[in-house]
């Protein structure tokens, strides 16, 4: 199957051309991630999507990855239910080529290079910003495909309480609550949540270790932010997030439960000072930890444990030069890994970085340029980026940008016994892209062409230089290129929006398609409101993919239809009901791993719009 439900997809694509996120909302938003400072979205050159609280609340999704997979340019792979190991691909880039931030704090494992998507609590999220394309000059190593930043709720307004309780298929149960507000210079926001599900079998027949039992998960979380205005223009603040995930999976180790325990923690303190009307300085110390243990019911003390801790000190200065802005940035980042089963991985790595960025607006012209210097055990790396935008008037705007990036080798690729090579060097990327945007109020449209060439890609190479067998080694080249379309309009009281992505993520060394990435994928969304009732439908489409680098194991294309409705019972109370995968479509995100069939979810919400 080259592209599922072809006739329907073609008809929808021609009628709409476009993406699950509300493009109009994005244009009206203030975007922070694209340039590390608040900007109106219409002044941002980088290709950006903003996922707002309303869309997250109505998603009824089991994880943040389920929300992301409905956006343009994003695909996921997962080894089972919402609690299972998950990878997120951005514009065809590997999951370890995407930087993930939680309220400005970098998260992820230094051994795998991948963020713990399955442990990020969906109920704590206020909005998500996705910036496509290399942002290494602003965020350092690994931002080859882009940056995804997750924001939790900030304190504002009078004291407010909100919460929800819900239940659904697979004995899924969810509950969360939050309180937030501001007054007398103090801002606060705190929330907590719980989720439990019996799940479904993580594997299917044909998989190694197949066990037809249910593989459920339990996720608990708490997070908070607190800040105080010391004097006008000077604010001190702190934030934290804790999430622990207990999930079952199949591994073929015996006739007993196999489990993982993942703890995700972030914390930060900062001091933001407006020293003059033109100079704002922020100093932040942040720490994050990703702790993963695997064990069985026969060995509950834990068969293996691997922990990553990242500490980062950041000093950012924003200097207004007339209508322009100069940013100067210094970061000191330390990664620590402890492994109970592989002593060779118990190591540390320090990276010091210096960066500068300049943004300007001259009438209809937008400019930005940035440069960065990183120093670590892999040597010195210099990266740069430049962008230009022009407003033609009548809602039309064109943009173009270039940028370089790199990904630091993970600890596994450097030190894992029998696999890693300490001589491995960073992967390097060189990206070019051009975009055209149109916003006429009732109609919005966005088209982006991109080409990102990667060299020194680290793959499992055979034979391994200097020793027998396979190892991680700098040997491949790849090209990530394609076109992304997004649009939104309103017809006869119905809001229509969607996206379609054509891409060619190719390993240039072998000529093969990169694993688990489709050449075509799309999403369409329609909703309308009748009084207090809002109903909508979502269609997710994906072409065929391959589960392996050799392109021998094909994953078929699929189309998933989701329906939802929200009844606003009172101004503060609403009832959400969703039906996902209405046609009970069998599909795979990873070969021989299970996905959910037709499922339902319902939730009663208070104070959540």
Secondary structure as UniProt FT lines:
FT   HELIX           6..15
FT   HELIX           23..28
FT   STRAND          30..31
FT   HELIX           33..35
FT   STRAND          39..40
FT   HELIX           41..43
FT   STRAND          48..51
FT   HELIX           53..59
FT   HELIX           64..68
FT   TURN            69..70
FT   TURN            72..73
FT   STRAND          74..78
FT   TURN            82..83
FT   STRAND          86..90
FT   TURN            91..92
FT   HELIX           95..97
FT   STRAND          98..102
FT   TURN            103..104
FT   STRAND          105..107
FT   TURN            110..112
FT   HELIX           117..119
FT   HELIX           122..124
FT   STRAND          125..132
FT   HELIX           136..139
FT   TURN            141..142
FT   STRAND          146..152
FT   STRAND          160..168
FT   TURN            169..171
FT   STRAND          172..183
FT   TURN            184..185
FT   STRAND          186..200
FT   TURN            205..206
FT   TURN            208..209
FT   STRAND          215..231
FT   TURN            232..233
FT   STRAND          234..249
FT   STRAND          258..276
FT   TURN            277..278
FT   STRAND          279..296
FT   TURN            297..298
FT   STRAND          299..321
FT   TURN            322..323
FT   STRAND          324..339
FT   HELIX           343..345
FT   STRAND          347..362
FT   TURN            363..364
FT   STRAND          365..376
FT   TURN            377..378
FT   STRAND          379..393
FT   TURN            394..395
FT   STRAND          396..407
FT   HELIX           411..415
FT   TURN            417..419
FT   TURN            422..423
FT   STRAND          427..439
FT   STRAND          443..461
FT   TURN            465..466
FT   STRAND          471..491
FT   TURN            492..493
FT   STRAND          494..507
FT   TURN            508..511
FT   STRAND          512..513
FT   TURN            515..516
FT   STRAND          520..530
FT   TURN            531..532
FT   STRAND          533..543
FT   STRAND          545..546
FT   TURN            549..550
FT   STRAND          554..555
FT   STRAND          558..568
FT   STRAND          573..580
FT   TURN            582..583
FT   TURN            591..592
FT   STRAND          599..606
//
